[in-house]
Amino acid sequence: MVRDGVVFDRLAEVYDASEVQFFKPVARELLRRLDVRQGEHVLDIGCGRGAVLFPAAEAAGPGGRVVGVDVSPAMVGSIAERVAALPSVEVLVMDGSRPDFPDRSFDVVTGSMSVALFPDLPAVLARCARLLRPSGRLGVTAPVPPPSLADWRLGPLRVGRIVEEIDVDAAAANPALARFFGPHPFGRPGEIGDLLTAAGLTDVVEHRQDVELAATTADRIVEWTRSNGLRLFWDLVPEHRRAAVERDLVRDLEAGASAGRVTASYPVSYHLARSPGEE
């Protein structure tokens, strides 16, 4: 959700580290569509634990350069040792909504489940566009936008059930979160594409995919929701109400379980664009 450094510092040890696979499959599909090539320079905004960063580094090879930025020092620290073994890879603690690099520094800019959720999306995408070299590619992923948080479903997993129990006053007191409680919390359908075009990019396309969330028990999928950005919403639920919410989510997930396998489905949109070539 929001790139809240404090929250993501707390999550760094468990983020993208559970039985439930989500960020890595999304990253693989994004990179497949971007077709990162040997020798290219890549920027990954909101790099987390490296779901995009490390496969991009493999694709760019030793002659390329891959930079990851994240607002969370703990998140950056969680992959520092692995990064240190890769001379062509660098990670920086940086506010991804204000990437501090010279214009035309990168062949590819990515932001998987990060860039599209920043507060001032038009400004962020405009900055990303300026970082691209001629004929460079931009790729971001985001939740397929529901009409409201109450309507947001990941298959049988009702995010709206969490939202029902949120302390409204606590939510209103956090400006970074308050904006999610109106209509179109992740933007209206088609908005990201329009903003990419407004930023001067071309060949703007959107693809959608339902990404499977699978585990051996329903509890583990519910636990996964507390290990990523959805934790921001859990933290707004009064503690005495959380167990009831968890029971309801587990019940819904178990109703569709089959052969010891529990699944949910996360609708993801992939947005791709290209910078104009040299004239």
Secondary structure as the mmCIF struct_conf table of DSSP 4:
data_model
#
loop_
_struct_conf.conf_type_id
_struct_conf.id
_struct_conf.beg_label_comp_id
_struct_conf.beg_label_asym_id
_struct_conf.beg_label_seq_id
_struct_conf.end_label_comp_id
_struct_conf.end_label_asym_id
_struct_conf.end_label_seq_id
HELX_RH_AL_P HELX_RH_AL_P1 GLY A 5 LEU A 11
TURN_TY1_P TURN_TY1_P1 ALA A 12 ASP A 16
BEND BEND1 SER A 18 VAL A 20
HELX_RH_AL_P HELX_RH_AL_P2 PHE A 23 LEU A 34
TURN_TY1_P TURN_TY1_P2 ASP A 35 ASP A 35
TURN_TY1_P TURN_TY1_P3 GLN A 38 GLY A 39
STRN STRN1 HIS A 41 ILE A 45
BEND BEND2 GLY A 46 GLY A 46
TURN_TY1_P TURN_TY1_P4 GLY A 48 VAL A 52
HELX_RH_AL_P HELX_RH_AL_P3 LEU A 53 ALA A 60
TURN_TY1_P TURN_TY1_P5 PRO A 62 GLY A 63
BEND BEND3 GLY A 64 GLY A 64
STRN STRN2 ARG A 65 ASP A 70
BEND BEND4 VAL A 71 VAL A 71
HELX_RH_AL_P HELX_RH_AL_P4 PRO A 73 SER A 78
TURN_TY1_P TURN_TY1_P6 ILE A 79 ILE A 79
HELX_RH_AL_P HELX_RH_AL_P5 ALA A 80 ALA A 84
TURN_TY1_P TURN_TY1_P7 ALA A 85 ALA A 85
TURN_TY1_P TURN_TY1_P8 PRO A 87 SER A 88
STRN STRN3 VAL A 89 VAL A 93
TURN_TY1_P TURN_TY1_P9 GLY A 96 SER A 97
BEND BEND5 ARG A 98 ARG A 98
TURN_TY1_P TURN_TY1_P10 ASP A 103 ARG A 104
STRN STRN4 PHE A 106 SER A 112
TURN_TY1_P TURN_TY1_P11 MET A 113 MET A 113
BEND BEND6 SER A 114 SER A 114
HELX_RH_3T_P HELX_RH_3T_P1 VAL A 115 LEU A 117
BEND BEND7 PHE A 118 ASP A 120
HELX_RH_AL_P HELX_RH_AL_P6 LEU A 121 LEU A 131
STRN STRN5 LEU A 132 PRO A 143
HELX_LH_PP_P HELX_LH_PP_P1 VAL A 144 PRO A 146
BEND BEND8 PRO A 147 SER A 148
HELX_RH_3T_P HELX_RH_3T_P2 LEU A 149 ASP A 151
STRN STRN6 ARG A 153 LEU A 154
TURN_TY1_P TURN_TY1_P12 GLY A 155 PRO A 156
STRN STRN7 LEU A 157 ARG A 158
HELX_RH_AL_P HELX_RH_AL_P7 VAL A 159 GLU A 164
TURN_TY1_P TURN_TY1_P13 GLU A 165 GLU A 165
HELX_RH_AL_P HELX_RH_AL_P8 VAL A 168 ALA A 172
TURN_TY1_P TURN_TY1_P14 ALA A 173 ALA A 173
HELX_RH_AL_P HELX_RH_AL_P9 PRO A 175 ALA A 178
HELX_RH_3T_P HELX_RH_3T_P3 ARG A 179 PHE A 181
BEND BEND9 GLY A 182 HIS A 184
TURN_TY1_P TURN_TY1_P15 PRO A 185 PHE A 186
TURN_TY1_P TURN_TY1_P16 PRO A 189 GLY A 190
HELX_RH_AL_P HELX_RH_AL_P10 GLU A 191 ALA A 198
TURN_TY1_P TURN_TY1_P17 ALA A 199 GLY A 200
STRN STRN8 THR A 202 ALA A 215
BEND BEND10 THR A 216 THR A 217
HELX_RH_AL_P HELX_RH_AL_P11 ALA A 218 THR A 225
TURN_TY1_P TURN_TY1_P18 ARG A 226 ARG A 226
BEND BEND11 SER A 227 ASN A 228
TURN_TY1_P TURN_TY1_P19 GLY A 229 LEU A 230
HELX_RH_AL_P HELX_RH_AL_P12 ARG A 231 TRP A 234
TURN_TY1_P TURN_TY1_P20 ASP A 235 LEU A 236
BEND BEND12 VAL A 237 VAL A 237
HELX_RH_AL_P HELX_RH_AL_P13 GLU A 239 ALA A 255
TURN_TY1_P TURN_TY1_P21 GLY A 256 GLY A 256
STRN STRN9 SER A 258 SER A 258
TURN_TY1_P TURN_TY1_P22 ALA A 259 GLY A 260
STRN STRN10 ARG A 261 ARG A 261
STRN STRN11 VAL A 262 ARG A 274
HELX_LH_PP_P HELX_LH_PP_P2 SER A 275 GLU A 278
#
